[in-house]
């Protein structure tokens, strides 16, 4: 497992924030603009959750989850694709049913420890942009740049709805709102890797901002050193 000290030594842009704020799309574009590796940590948790959902409830123990996550082959494509044991799950992991059950993976200490190790290894491989909930606080606590993206609940609901529409998925805004609120509460209360703002993070409220504007701001921050 790559140590936090090793991850600290490399050029990393850590982007954290709540669900639905647009971290993945922004981080992907920022990485492309900078020529950095993009690591979508949320996709990794969703991929694990997809497999955990298939387990009977009585098998969802920490021991079983540790065994399961250790055997999974999760690959993130440069085009945003995600494969799980060599099967394309790019669309599957964005389904609202996975959004409702991603806590099955995210709340597990065994899963988090395994995925944090993978994320640190990726961060150590080359200059990188990582996005998630605990990048600046746990995965790469001394990342050169720490960004916390935020937005109003209304804005996040609409962004999630547009994302689902773009994927051809059914959209129920009331359900999306309930899920966002529930996940916010879970993410902040989680005993490991909880969502919180790093003390030295740049906080950016993106309410009312276009995606392109947010990207331009973050690229400017990084290029300014």
HELIX and SHEET records of a PDB file:
HELIX    1   1 UNK A    4  UNK A    8  1                                   5    
HELIX    2   2 UNK A   23  UNK A   34  1                                  12    
HELIX    3   3 UNK A   41  UNK A   53  1                                  13    
HELIX    4   4 UNK A   57  UNK A   59  5                                   3    
HELIX    5   5 UNK A   62  UNK A   71  1                                  10    
HELIX    6   6 UNK A   92  UNK A   94  5                                   3    
HELIX    7   7 UNK A   96  UNK A  101  1                                   6    
HELIX    8   8 UNK A  103  UNK A  106  1                                   4    
HELIX    9   9 UNK A  109  UNK A  125  1                                  17    
HELIX   10  10 UNK A  135  UNK A  139  3                                   5    
HELIX   11  11 UNK A  153  UNK A  166  1                                  14    
HELIX   12  12 UNK A  173  UNK A  189  1                                  17    
HELIX   13  13 UNK A  211  UNK A  223  1                                  13    
SHEET    1   A 5 UNK A  37  UNK A  40  0                                        
SHEET    2   A 5 UNK A 128  UNK A 132  1                                        
SHEET    3   A 5 UNK A  12  UNK A  17  1                                        
SHEET    4   A 5 UNK A 145  UNK A 150  1                                        
SHEET    5   A 5 UNK A 202  UNK A 205  1                                        
SHEET    1   B 3 UNK A  74  UNK A  76  0                                        
SHEET    2   B 3 UNK A  82  UNK A  84 -1                                        
SHEET    3   B 3 UNK A  87  UNK A  88 -1                                        
END                                                                             
